[in-house]
Amino acid sequence: MTIRKDAVAGQFYPNSATEIEKMIEHYNTILDEHLKGKDVLTLKPRAIIVPHAGYVYSAFTANFAFRLLANTDAKRVVVIGPSHRVYVGGVSVSDYDSYETPFGDLPIDKNLVKDIEERFGVVFAPKAHQEHSTEVQMPFVKRYDPDAQVVELVYGDEDPAHLAKVIDYLLDDPDTVVVISTDLSHYYDIEKANKLDNICLKAVSNLNPEKLHQGCEACGKIGVEAMLIAAKKHGLKSVLLDYRTSADASGDESQVVGYMSAAFVE
């Protein structure tokens, strides 16, 4: 039994399930008390976009989307994120047996892993999977869909059109939900960040992959573009859920990172 051990617990997120649960309950109380148009909380997404910074900065935004994921009772959740630590030529799929989280281990869907490897020529590069962009999503998956199996895809130098084919194939199964991990602009002042991030938000809102190339600086732009291509093919519509920057947590508006969450629904 091979386990993908957590690599950034205690750094990007608490290594205690109790601490994470307190954060989630706090965020959900805010949504319940202050969200206008609560109908959005009943959506059943086929895919979501979420950020991947430290929880103190981005977990409110991510939690919004994962709360909707709970409505789906998905049998499997495929988490797709960019590699920050090592060079990856194409896409690597995590071929362990399970994935460690503070809420308990998530079983990895080995059949789907093998299927993706054979169908799309994806390989398993172990060094690519000490990756925070995907790991920080796994506690949310276990918390909101505890019986789900997962698959982790980490990409580097990849053609969005090829990754879109993988997502397109995944979306053919109604029991599968796709999670796209990305942050937005990095380390601009708040005004510049808002301007750049708005390009990303409009691209997602309008399912316009081309718009991403007009100034969106998302670190997971390849994954977002692939998701938009696949969403258009499947006739999905996008719903923007939340946008904020690190300044909301830190108060520092001189060098911020942008975060968004969105849902793709039928």
C-alpha positions in Angstrom: 0.0 0.0 0.0 1.7 3.2 -1.2 0.5 6.5 0.4 1.0 10.0 -1.0 2.1 11.5 2.4 1.2 15.1 3.0 4.0 17.4 2.1 2.8 20.9 3.2 0.5 20.2 6.2 1.4 22.5 9.0 2.6 25.1 6.4 -0.1 25.8 3.9 -2.9 24.4 6.1 -3.3 23.1 9.6 -2.2 19.5 10.2 -5.2 19.1 12.6 -8.6 18.1 11.3 -10.1 20.0 14.3 -8.4 23.2 13.3 -9.5 22.9 9.7 -13.0 22.1 10.7 -13.1 25.3 12.8 -12.0 27.3 9.8 -14.7 25.7 7.5 -17.4 26.2 10.1 -16.4 29.9 10.4 -16.4 30.4 6.6 -19.8 28.6 6.2 -21.3 30.8 9.0 -20.2 33.9 7.0 -21.8 32.5 3.8 -25.0 31.6 5.6 -25.3 35.0 7.3 -24.1 37.4 4.6 -24.4 35.7 1.1 -27.0 37.4 -1.1 -28.7 35.0 -3.4 -28.4 31.8 -1.5 -29.7 29.8 -4.4 -26.1 29.4 -5.5 -25.5 27.1 -2.5 -27.8 24.5 -4.2 -25.8 24.2 -7.4 -24.3 20.8 -8.3 -21.1 21.6 -10.2 -19.5 19.3 -12.7 -16.2 21.2 -12.1 -14.9 24.0 -9.9 -11.9 26.4 -10.0 -10.3 27.0 -6.6 -7.1 28.8 -5.3 -4.2 27.1 -3.6 -2.5 29.5 -1.3 -2.2 29.1 2.5 -5.6 28.6 4.0 -5.4 31.8 6.0 -5.4 33.7 2.7 -7.4 31.6 0.2 -9.5 29.0 2.0 -12.6 31.1 2.3 -12.6 31.3 -1.5 -11.9 27.6 -2.0 -14.4 26.5 0.7 -17.2 28.3 -1.2 -16.7 26.0 -4.2 -16.1 22.9 -2.2 -19.3 23.4 -0.3 -21.1 23.2 -3.7 -19.1 20.1 -4.5 -20.7 18.4 -1.5 -24.1 18.7 -3.3 -22.9 16.3 -6.1 -22.1 13.2 -4.0 -19.4 12.5 -6.7 -17.9 9.1 -6.7 -14.5 10.5 -7.8 -12.8 13.9 -7.7 -10.0 14.7 -10.1 -7.7 17.5 -8.9 -5.6 19.2 -11.5 -2.9 21.7 -10.7 0.3 23.3 -12.0 3.7 22.2 -10.9 5.6 24.8 -8.8 8.6 22.7 -7.6 9.9 20.7 -10.6 9.8 20.8 -14.3 7.1 18.5 -15.8 6.9 17.9 -19.5 3.2 17.4 -20.0 1.1 15.8 -17.3 1.9 13.5 -14.4 -0.8 11.3 -12.7 -0.4 10.3 -9.1 -0.1 6.5 -9.1 -0.2 5.9 -5.3 -2.9 3.8 -3.6 -4.1 6.6 -1.3 -3.7 10.2 -0.4 -3.1 11.4 3.2 -5.2 14.2 4.7 -5.8 15.3 8.3 -9.4 14.1 7.9 -8.2 10.6 6.9 -6.8 9.0 3.7 -8.5 9.3 0.4 -8.4 6.2 -1.8 -7.0 6.9 -5.3 -9.0 5.5 -8.2 -6.4 3.2 -9.6 -8.6 2.1 -12.5 -9.0 5.7 -13.7 -5.3 6.3 -13.2 -4.5 3.4 -15.5 -7.1 4.5 -18.0 -5.7 8.0 -18.2 -2.2 6.7 -18.6 -3.1 4.4 -21.5 -5.6 6.7 -23.2 -3.6 10.0 -23.1 0.0 8.9 -22.7 0.2 10.4 -19.2 3.0 9.2 -17.0 3.8 9.1 -13.3 6.6 11.4 -12.2 6.8 11.0 -8.4 8.8 14.2 -7.8 5.9 16.2 -9.4 3.5 15.1 -6.6 5.0 16.9 -3.7 2.9 19.7 -5.1 0.9 22.1 -2.9 -1.4 23.3 -5.7 -3.2 19.9 -5.6 -2.5 18.9 -2.0 -4.3 21.8 -0.4 -7.5 20.7 -2.1 -7.5 17.2 -0.7 -8.6 18.0 2.9 -11.6 19.8 1.4 -12.4 16.8 -0.8 -12.3 14.5 2.2 -14.3 16.9 4.4 -17.1 17.5 1.8 -17.2 14.2 -0.1 -15.7 11.7 2.4 -16.5 8.5 0.4 -15.0 9.8 -2.9 -12.0 8.4 -4.7 -9.5 10.9 -6.1 -7.1 11.3 -8.9 -4.3 13.9 -8.9 -2.9 15.4 -12.1 0.0 17.8 -12.0 1.0 19.5 -15.2 3.9 21.6 -16.4 4.8 22.3 -20.0 1.5 21.2 -21.4 -0.7 22.1 -24.4 -4.1 23.3 -23.0 -5.8 21.6 -25.9 -4.4 18.2 -24.9 -5.3 18.7 -21.2 -8.8 19.8 -22.4 -9.2 16.4 -24.0 -8.5 14.7 -20.7 -11.0 16.9 -18.9 -13.5 16.3 -21.7 -13.2 12.6 -21.2 -13.5 12.9 -17.4 -16.7 15.0 -17.7 -18.3 12.2 -19.8 -18.8 10.4 -16.5 -21.5 12.1 -14.5 -20.1 10.6 -11.2 -16.8 12.6 -11.7 -16.1 16.2 -10.6 -13.1 18.1 -11.8 -11.2 20.5 -9.6 -8.9 23.1 -11.3 -6.4 24.7 -9.0 -5.0 28.2 -9.7 -4.1 31.4 -8.1 -4.3 34.7 -10.1 -1.8 37.5 -10.3 1.2 37.6 -8.0 2.8 40.5 -6.1 1.3 43.5 -7.8 -0.2 46.4 -5.9 -4.0 46.0 -5.3 -5.0 48.2 -8.2 -2.8 46.5 -10.8 -3.8 43.1 -9.4 -7.5 43.8 -9.7 -7.1 45.0 -13.2 -5.1 41.8 -14.3 -7.4 39.5 -12.3 -10.5 41.0 -13.9 -9.2 39.7 -17.3 -9.1 36.1 -15.8 -12.6 36.6 -14.3 -14.1 37.7 -17.5 -12.5 34.9 -19.4 -14.0 32.3 -17.0 -17.4 34.1 -16.8 -17.7 34.2 -20.6 -16.1 30.8 -21.3 -13.6 32.7 -23.5 -10.2 30.9 -23.6 -8.7 33.5 -25.9 -9.4 36.3 -23.3 -6.9 34.6 -20.9 -4.1 35.6 -23.3 -4.9 39.3 -23.0 -3.2 39.7 -19.6 -4.5 37.0 -17.2 -1.5 36.0 -15.1 -2.9 33.0 -13.3 -0.2 30.4 -12.4 -2.7 27.7 -13.4 -3.7 29.4 -16.7 -3.1 26.2 -18.7 -5.6 24.3 -16.5 -8.1 27.1 -16.6 -7.9 27.3 -20.4 -8.3 23.6 -20.7 -11.3 23.7 -18.4 -12.9 26.5 -20.5 -12.4 24.5 -23.7 -14.0 21.4 -22.2 -16.8 23.3 -20.6 -17.8 24.8 -23.9 -17.8 21.4 -25.5 -20.0 20.0 -22.8 -22.4 22.9 -22.8 -21.6 23.9 -19.3 -22.1 27.5 -17.9 -19.8 29.1 -15.4 -20.8 30.8 -12.2 -18.2 33.0 -10.5 -18.4 32.5 -6.7 -15.7 34.6 -5.0 -12.8 36.9 -5.8 -10.4 38.5 -3.3 -6.7 39.0 -2.7 -4.3 38.3 0.1 -4.8 41.9 1.3 -8.2 40.8 2.7 -6.3 38.7 5.2 -3.0 40.6 5.5 -4.1 44.2 5.1 -1.0 44.7 2.9 -2.1 46.2 -0.5 1.4 46.8 -1.9 2.1 43.2 -3.0 -1.0 41.0 -3.3 -1.9 37.6 -4.7 -5.3 37.1 -6.3 -7.8 34.3 -5.7 -11.0 33.2 -7.4 -13.5 30.4 -7.2 -16.0 29.4 -9.8 -18.4 26.5 -10.6 -19.3 24.9 -13.9 -22.8 23.7 -14.0 -25.2 22.1 -16.6 
